[in-house]
Amino acid sequence: MAIDEVILEPVNEKLRSLPRGYDMEKPFDEFSLMLAHTVLSEKQFADIYWPAFKKYIDTFVETGKQLFVFSEGNWLRFADFFDEVPRGVVALQVELDDIYEVRKRNKTITLCGGLQNAVMSRGTPQECVEMAKRAIDTLGQEGGFILSENKMCSYPNDAKSENVKAVAEFASQYWL
């Protein structure tokens, strides 16, 4: 049996059994991690990983649901695979790649990021606000962007509280 039959098909069936459209009670209908791509060549990704993952994404397209993907490591070399995914279906948190380069390569997925943990943990509140403003101004122009950290903040040193507060206050008041 293929991995998509064992793992993904039960998830796809669950999604198909739910009412069509996304769940207004939560930000995304499902959360997924992309980890294996970090050790795969582009050919291996195309032959092994992408066919099953594309079936999974197609179920979100079919059911009108939204998928959040945290992509660990570098992802940019696989951006072209996602060109065929319709807008508004997949949101991708960009961890190590330059989010501005990812946007140049792919216009269809919603990008999550723009706030570098390194700056959030060691920068000043003003530097963090400037980083947030650049991300919103550059990536938020056409939609398909969610301002967030580039890595999950798991430890107190991942971001200073005064920097998080400054960015939150700025973002809540700033409009394009």
C-alpha positions in Angstrom: 0.0 0.0 0.0 1.2 3.5 -0.8 1.5 6.1 2.0 -1.3 8.2 0.5 -3.7 5.2 0.8 -2.7 4.5 4.4 -2.3 7.9 5.9 -3.8 10.5 3.6 -6.9 8.8 2.2 -8.6 8.5 5.7 -7.9 12.2 6.2 -9.2 13.1 2.8 -12.4 11.0 3.5 -12.9 12.9 6.8 -12.6 16.2 4.9 -15.1 15.1 2.3 -17.5 14.1 5.0 -17.6 17.6 6.5 -19.8 20.5 5.3 -18.3 22.2 2.2 -16.4 25.4 2.9 -13.9 26.4 5.6 -14.7 26.3 9.3 -15.3 29.8 10.5 -14.5 28.7 14.1 -10.8 28.3 13.4 -8.2 29.9 11.2 -7.5 26.8 9.0 -9.3 23.5 8.6 -6.1 21.4 8.8 -2.5 21.9 9.9 0.3 20.0 8.1 4.1 19.8 8.3 6.5 19.5 5.4 9.6 17.8 6.8 10.7 15.2 4.3 11.4 17.7 1.5 14.6 18.8 3.4 16.3 15.5 2.5 14.9 15.0 -1.0 16.2 16.1 -4.3 13.8 17.8 -6.7 13.4 14.6 -8.7 12.7 12.6 -5.5 10.2 15.2 -4.4 8.5 15.1 -7.8 8.4 11.3 -7.9 7.7 10.4 -4.3 6.4 13.3 -2.2 4.5 15.6 -4.5 1.9 13.1 -6.0 0.5 12.2 -2.5 0.7 15.7 -1.2 -1.0 17.1 -4.3 -3.9 14.6 -3.8 -4.2 15.9 -0.3 -4.2 19.5 -1.5 -6.7 18.6 -4.2 -9.1 17.5 -1.5 -9.0 21.0 0.0 -9.7 22.4 -3.4 -12.6 20.0 -3.9 -14.1 20.7 -0.4 -13.5 24.4 -0.3 -11.3 24.1 2.8 -8.0 25.7 3.8 -4.7 24.1 4.7 -1.9 25.6 6.8 1.5 24.1 6.1 4.6 24.7 8.2 7.5 24.1 5.9 10.6 23.3 7.9 14.0 24.2 6.4 14.4 25.5 2.9 11.4 25.3 0.6 12.1 27.7 -2.3 13.3 25.0 -4.7 9.9 23.4 -4.6 7.9 26.6 -5.2 7.0 25.8 -8.8 5.1 22.7 -7.7 2.6 24.9 -5.9 1.9 27.1 -9.0 -1.1 24.9 -9.9 -2.7 25.3 -6.4 -5.6 27.8 -6.6 -5.3 31.0 -4.5 -6.8 30.8 -1.0 -6.3 27.0 -0.5 -2.8 26.7 1.0 -1.1 29.0 3.6 2.6 28.3 4.0 4.7 29.4 6.9 8.2 30.1 5.4 10.9 29.1 7.9 14.4 29.6 6.4 13.8 30.9 2.9 13.7 34.6 2.0 9.9 35.2 2.0 10.3 37.9 -0.6 12.0 35.5 -3.0 9.3 32.9 -2.3 6.6 35.5 -3.3 8.5 36.2 -6.5 8.4 32.5 -7.4 4.8 31.7 -6.3 1.8 34.0 -6.4 -0.9 31.4 -5.5 -0.2 30.4 -2.0 -0.8 32.5 1.1 2.5 33.2 2.7 2.9 33.4 6.5 6.0 35.1 7.9 7.9 38.3 7.5 9.0 38.5 11.1 12.5 37.0 11.6 12.9 35.5 15.1 16.5 36.6 15.1 15.4 40.2 14.9 12.4 39.7 17.2 14.7 38.3 19.9 17.7 40.7 19.6 16.4 43.8 17.8 14.8 46.9 19.1 11.1 47.5 19.1 11.6 50.1 16.3 13.6 47.6 14.2 10.8 45.0 14.6 8.1 47.5 13.6 10.2 48.5 10.5 10.5 44.8 9.6 6.7 44.3 10.0 6.0 47.4 7.9 8.2 46.2 5.1 6.6 42.8 5.1 3.0 44.3 5.0 3.9 46.9 2.4 5.7 44.4 0.1 3.8 41.2 0.6 0.4 42.4 1.6 -0.4 44.5 -1.5 -2.3 41.8 -3.3 -3.5 39.8 -0.4 -2.3 36.3 0.3 -0.1 37.3 3.2 -0.4 36.7 7.0 2.1 38.6 9.1 3.7 36.1 11.5 7.1 34.8 12.8 9.3 32.8 10.5 9.7 30.0 13.0 7.4 28.9 15.8 8.3 30.8 18.9 8.9 28.0 21.4 11.2 29.6 23.9 11.4 32.9 25.8 14.5 33.9 23.9 12.7 33.5 20.5 11.2 37.0 20.8 11.4 39.8 23.4 8.0 40.7 24.8 8.5 44.4 24.1 9.1 43.6 20.5 6.1 41.4 20.2 4.0 44.1 21.8 5.4 46.8 19.5 4.7 44.8 16.4 1.2 43.8 17.6 0.3 47.5 18.3 1.7 48.6 15.0 0.0 45.9 12.9 -3.4 46.4 14.6 -3.3 50.1 13.6 -1.6 49.9 10.2 -3.6 49.7 7.0 -2.4 49.6 3.4 
